[in-house]
Amino acid sequence: MPDAPSADHIHLALVQMRCAPDRETNVAHALKRIEQAAQTGAHIVCLPELFTATYPCQSEDHRHFDHAEPIPGPTTQALAEAARRHGLVVVGSLFERRTAGLYHNTAVVFDTDGSTAGMYRKMHIPDDPGYYEKFYFAPGDLGFPAITTSRGCIAVGICWDQWFPEAARLFALAGAQILLYPTAIGWLPDEKQAFGASQHDAWQTIMRSHAIANGLYVAAVNRSGTEDDLEFWGASFAADPNGNVIAQAQHDSEETLFVRCNPAQVDAVRTHWPFLRDRRINAYDELLNRFNDP
């Protein structure tokens, strides 16, 4: 339960949820969770990655393209109306059908009046066992924007983007105070016992490092439950600009995680840890190379 709303704090609600195969069930469930978050004082509500269906990328199957929809479309219209009705910011990640044969993994941010505040298309597209996203999604072409809303300046990366410090830095340089990561990540059954704890720890550690290196709040919003061969590990969490974990959900349940963010802490941490000041921007050209051969 969040503290009472105040003018100088931003209250996040991170909706960790299980996902059903059909869009109507998931959207109705998400809208109910948004309403509940609004009733408890949330300012910004974030849903998990691709929340309108079970995760489609465990196999390469053309039938899964039926899950895609245009933006604007029926789901964005429902989320926009929920944002307007409840007077909060809503972040939703969708399987976008941009045009025939061109699809993206896209997050849309709706402001408190229901207008579209901004959009982000997932830039880093994985291709791993159980995560065959390159079959479905083209890389994003909107860069790494910060999105100004009436509840603060936020940025949205999506899942695999979590592992790339370059992306987090660019979101910060664009002005973001809060970096949200809608997520669908879990364990493969034959790996969990040997590697599960390490995989989860690495996932949280890399995002905590983004919070520290960039002096901002970072929050990951995962789904939960088992779908085919993936056990989604939940554990949605948020870290403050010092990298401290300030809230964390359970691994195996649905939960709305409430997080209170103080924008003044962003300014204070960046002043005392002036990493942005001390960057040697004239010395980083080699970062543009795929690899620096000897």
C-alpha positions as a printed NumPy array, in Angstrom:
array([[  0.   ,   0.   ,   0.   ],
       [  1.547,   3.357,  -0.979],
       [  1.823,   6.333,   1.323],
       [ -0.678,   9.134,   0.867],
       [ -0.064,  11.003,  -2.401],
       [  1.991,  14.189,  -2.115],
       [  2.951,  16.907,  -4.567],
       [  6.662,  16.117,  -4.379],
       [  6.489,  12.338,  -4.843],
       [  5.499,  10.088,  -7.735],
       [  3.728,   6.838,  -6.915],
       [  4.317,   3.942,  -9.285],
       [  2.126,   0.86 ,  -9.505],
       [  3.869,  -2.111, -11.135],
       [  1.271,  -4.657, -12.26 ],
       [  2.759,  -8.163, -12.085],
       [  0.185, -10.438, -13.681],
       [ -0.434, -13.838, -15.255],
       [ -1.521, -13.732, -18.87 ],
       [ -4.245, -15.759, -20.585],
       [ -4.217, -16.74 , -24.271],
       [ -6.908, -14.247, -25.335],
       [ -6.73 , -10.457, -25.527],
       [-10.161,  -9.744, -24.054],
       [ -9.418, -11.583, -20.783],
       [ -6.041,  -9.911, -20.344],
       [ -7.23 ,  -6.406, -21.165],
       [-10.176,  -6.729, -18.777],
       [ -7.841,  -7.987, -16.064],
       [ -5.375,  -5.154, -16.689],
       [ -8.122,  -2.53 , -16.604],
       [ -9.301,  -3.862, -13.241],
       [ -5.775,  -3.721, -11.87 ],
       [ -5.385,  -0.15 , -13.156],
       [ -8.619,   0.834, -11.41 ],
       [ -7.426,  -0.734,  -8.156],
       [ -4.081,   1.052,  -8.429],
       [ -5.849,   4.368,  -8.977],
       [ -7.95 ,   3.805,  -5.866],
       [ -4.79 ,   3.406,  -3.783],
       [ -3.201,   6.613,  -5.039],
       [ -1.023,   5.558,  -7.963],
       [  0.18 ,   8.227, -10.371],
       [  1.802,   5.926, -12.97 ],
       [  0.749,   2.331, -13.733],
       [  2.972,   0.024, -15.789],
       [  1.883,  -3.322, -17.246],
       [  4.191,  -6.233, -18.214],
       [  5.628,  -6.807, -21.669],
       [  3.14 ,  -8.022, -24.321],
       [  0.451,  -8.404, -21.682],
       [ -2.439,  -9.016, -24.088],
       [ -1.564, -12.7  , -24.665],
       [  0.626, -15.511, -23.473],
       [  4.208, -14.838, -24.54 ],
       [  4.214, -15.637, -28.279],
       [  7.947, -15.965, -28.928],
       [  8.675, -19.398, -27.422],
       [  8.42 , -20.784, -30.962],
       [  8.428, -19.506, -34.519],
       [  4.764, -19.78 , -35.451],
       [  3.071, -17.57 , -38.026],
       [ -0.249, -17.965, -36.22 ],
       [  1.058, -15.748, -33.43 ],
       [  1.009, -12.748, -35.745],
       [ -2.744, -12.8  , -35.161],
       [ -1.993, -11.338, -31.71 ],
       [ -0.688,  -8.144, -33.307],
       [ -2.779,  -5.   , -33.612],
       [ -2.338,  -1.479, -34.958],
       [ -1.531,   1.544, -32.831],
       [ -3.94 ,   3.196, -32.323],
       [ -6.134,   0.132, -31.961],
       [ -8.565,  -1.545, -29.565],
       [ -6.078,  -2.084, -26.729],
       [ -4.578,   1.4  , -26.886],
       [ -8.074,   2.854, -26.92 ],
       [ -8.962,   0.9  , -23.763],
       [ -5.766,   1.958, -21.979],
       [ -6.181,   5.593, -23.023],
       [ -9.706,   5.624, -21.653],
       [ -8.535,   4.071, -18.375],
       [ -5.828,   6.734, -18.057],
       [ -8.384,   9.489, -18.661],
       [-11.046,   8.009, -16.376],
       [ -8.7  ,   7.524, -13.439],
       [ -6.449,  10.53 , -14.03 ],
       [ -3.166,   8.634, -14.129],
       [ -0.383,   7.718, -16.532],
       [ -0.611,   4.221, -18.057],
       [  2.235,   2.338, -19.752],
       [  1.324,  -0.665, -21.929],
       [  3.524,  -2.938, -24.075],
       [  1.919,  -4.308, -27.239],
       [  2.578,  -6.51 , -30.269],
       [  2.314,  -3.734, -32.872],
       [  1.281,  -4.364, -36.47 ],
       [  2.762,  -1.315, -38.146],
       [  1.91 ,  -2.43 , -41.674],
       [  1.772,  -5.669, -43.645],
       [  4.861,  -7.709, -42.768],
       [  6.27 ,  -5.145, -40.297],
       [  5.813,  -5.69 , -36.578],
       [  7.306,  -4.171, -33.43 ],
       [  7.337,  -4.779, -29.683],
       [  6.053,  -1.378, -28.649],
       [  5.305,   0.475, -25.425],
       [  2.799,   3.318, -25.41 ],
       [  2.518,   5.914, -22.643],
       [ -0.858,   7.559, -22.028],
       [ -1.132,  10.762, -20.029],
       [ -3.764,  11.577, -17.441],
       [ -6.13 ,  13.057, -20.041],
       [ -5.966,   9.934, -22.201],
       [ -3.688,  11.473, -24.814],
       [ -0.642,   9.618, -26.097],
       [  2.371,  11.132, -24.343],
       [  4.913,   9.042, -26.216],
       [  5.878,   5.691, -27.66 ],
       [  8.934,   3.437, -27.657],
       [  9.732,   0.509, -29.951],
       [ 12.007,  -2.156, -28.492],
       [ 15.505,  -1.643, -29.856],
       [ 17.33 ,  -4.808, -28.75 ],
       [ 15.651,  -7.94 , -30.094],
       [ 16.751, -11.304, -28.604],
       [ 17.025, -14.643, -30.354],
       [ 17.536, -17.309, -27.686],
       [ 15.86 , -20.614, -26.806],
       [ 12.315, -19.709, -25.788],
       [ 12.77 , -16.079, -26.861],
       [ 12.669, -16.116, -30.667],
       [ 11.763, -12.463, -30.998],
       [ 13.735, -11.766, -34.173],
       [ 11.189, -13.923, -36.015],
       [  8.441, -11.496, -34.955],
       [  9.814,  -8.009, -34.373],
       [ 11.819,  -5.471, -36.314],
       [ 14.161,  -3.352, -34.161],
       [ 12.741,  -0.056, -33.036],
       [ 13.345,   3.183, -34.911],
       [ 12.321,   5.787, -32.323],
       [ 15.629,   5.959, -30.456],
       [ 15.735,   6.174, -26.663],
       [ 13.378,   9.016, -25.788],
       [ 12.364,  10.465, -22.464],
       [  8.611,  11.022, -22.306],
       [  7.227,  14.024, -20.481],
       [  3.945,  13.381, -18.699],
       [  1.911,  15.35 , -16.2  ],
       [  3.272,  12.932, -13.556],
       [  6.962,  13.375, -14.372],
       [  9.54 ,  12.593, -17.023],
       [  9.854,   8.855, -17.656],
       [ 11.466,   6.497, -20.141],
       [ 10.417,   3.009, -21.163],
       [ 12.726,   0.21 , -22.295],
       [ 11.44 ,  -3.305, -22.903],
       [ 12.867,  -6.517, -21.414],
       [ 16.073,  -7.358, -23.391],
       [ 16.841,  -3.616, -23.388],
       [ 17.475,  -4.085, -19.641],
       [ 20.911,  -5.566, -20.277],
       [ 22.387,  -2.683, -22.266],
       [ 24.023,   0.175, -20.323],
       [ 24.202,   2.295, -23.473],
       [ 20.41 ,   2.38 , -23.682],
       [ 19.955,   3.311, -20.03 ],
       [ 22.508,   6.119, -20.41 ],
       [ 20.726,   7.535, -23.451],
       [ 17.375,   7.462, -21.642],
       [ 19.   ,   9.386, -18.792],
       [ 20.639,  11.902, -21.125],
       [ 17.224,  12.537, -22.668],
       [ 16.015,  13.661, -19.234],
       [ 14.298,  10.626, -17.688],
       [ 13.901,  10.548, -13.91 ],
       [ 12.244,   7.118, -13.885],
       [ 13.151,   4.26 , -16.228],
       [ 10.506,   1.548, -16.593],
       [ 11.101,  -1.887, -18.108],
       [  7.986,  -3.923, -19.009],
       [  9.307,  -7.478, -18.967],
       [  8.622, -11.126, -19.819],
       [ 11.506, -13.164, -18.427],
       [ 11.639, -16.544, -16.781],
       [ 13.395, -19.848, -16.29 ],
       [ 13.654, -22.79 , -18.638],
       [ 12.931, -25.98 , -16.631],
       [ 16.238, -27.681, -17.411],
       [ 18.232, -24.605, -16.364],
       [ 16.456, -23.423, -13.234],
       [ 18.122, -25.656, -10.654],
       [ 21.666, -25.014, -11.859],
       [ 21.42 , -21.423, -13.055],
       [ 18.115, -19.96 , -11.853],
       [ 19.359, -18.034,  -8.832],
       [ 22.313, -16.642, -10.759],
       [ 20.15 , -15.621, -13.714],
       [ 17.721, -13.738, -11.507],
       [ 20.522, -12.079,  -9.55 ],
       [ 22.242, -10.922, -12.742],
       [ 18.942,  -9.517, -14.052],
       [ 18.379,  -7.428, -10.942],
       [ 22.028,  -6.421, -10.601],
       [ 22.331,  -4.997, -14.109],
       [ 19.293,  -2.763, -13.587],
       [ 20.487,  -1.64 , -10.168],
       [ 23.712,  -0.639, -11.877],
       [ 21.756,   1.455, -14.391],
       [ 20.12 ,   3.27 , -11.48 ],
       [ 23.505,   4.034,  -9.919],
       [ 25.356,   4.983, -13.105],
       [ 22.602,   7.333, -14.232],
       [ 21.153,   8.581, -10.951],
       [ 17.529,   7.66 , -11.625],
       [ 14.804,   5.288, -10.475],
       [ 14.611,   1.973, -12.318],
       [ 11.622,  -0.387, -12.177],
       [ 11.074,  -3.738, -13.91 ],
       [  7.527,  -5.091, -14.313],
       [  7.495,  -8.829, -15.031],
       [  4.707, -11.323, -15.651],
       [  4.298, -14.435, -13.488],
       [  3.071, -17.99 , -13.968],
       [  4.104, -20.824, -16.29 ],
       [  3.398, -20.691, -20.031],
       [  4.473, -23.695, -22.11 ],
       [  8.199, -24.152, -21.356],
       [  8.824, -20.884, -19.497],
       [  8.283, -20.255, -15.791],
       [  8.12 , -16.487, -15.576],
       [  9.882, -15.497, -12.39 ],
       [  7.845, -12.436, -11.408],
       [  9.944, -10.573,  -8.816],
       [  9.07 ,  -7.158, -10.23 ],
       [ 11.143,  -4.596,  -8.376],
       [ 12.29 ,  -0.995,  -8.184],
       [ 15.653,   0.532,  -7.306],
       [ 16.306,   4.1  ,  -6.206],
       [ 19.041,   6.347,  -7.703],
       [ 21.548,   4.869,  -5.237],
       [ 20.771,   1.364,  -6.516],
       [ 18.924,   0.273,  -3.38 ],
       [ 16.045,  -2.154,  -3.958],
       [ 13.119,  -0.281,  -2.435],
       [ 10.317,  -2.688,  -3.405],
       [ 10.118,  -6.238,  -4.735],
       [  7.268,  -8.604,  -5.575],
       [  7.114, -12.343,  -5.019],
       [  8.304, -14.787,  -7.671],
       [  5.172, -16.84 ,  -8.193],
       [  2.108, -14.668,  -7.644],
       [  0.146, -11.818,  -9.117],
       [  0.834,  -8.595,  -7.292],
       [  0.648,  -4.841,  -7.72 ],
       [  3.877,  -3.404,  -6.361],
       [  3.676,   0.178,  -5.14 ],
       [  6.768,   2.369,  -5.242],
       [  7.19 ,   5.94 ,  -4.03 ],
       [  9.715,   7.984,  -6.022],
       [ 11.104,  11.355,  -4.96 ],
       [ 12.331,  13.369,  -7.986],
       [ 14.458,  15.498,  -5.66 ],
       [ 16.56 ,  12.414,  -4.944],
       [ 17.524,  12.246,  -8.616],
       [ 18.983,  15.746,  -8.42 ],
       [ 20.712,  15.062,  -5.094],
       [ 22.329,  11.807,  -6.233],
       [ 23.496,  13.24 ,  -9.55 ],
       [ 25.049,  16.165,  -7.686],
       [ 26.937,  13.979,  -5.212],
       [ 27.825,  11.274,  -7.757],
       [ 28.467,  13.49 , -10.817],
       [ 28.933,  10.732, -13.374],
       [ 27.198,  12.792, -16.056],
       [ 29.564,  15.707, -15.404],
       [ 32.71 ,  13.577, -15.61 ],
       [ 31.904,  11.645, -18.765],
       [ 34.661,  11.986, -21.368],
       [ 32.318,  12.49 , -24.276],
       [ 35.218,  13.279, -26.628],
       [ 36.84 ,   9.881, -25.972],
       [ 34.048,   7.378, -26.629],
       [ 34.07 ,   7.095, -30.424],
       [ 35.062,   3.425, -30.271],
       [ 31.732,   2.597, -28.652],
       [ 30.27 ,   2.921, -32.133],
       [ 32.253,  -0.114, -33.298],
       [ 30.889,  -3.652, -33.117],
       [ 34.236,  -4.76 , -31.705],
       [ 37.609,  -3.041, -31.4  ],
       [ 40.046,  -5.372, -33.117],
       [ 43.667,  -5.237, -31.908]])
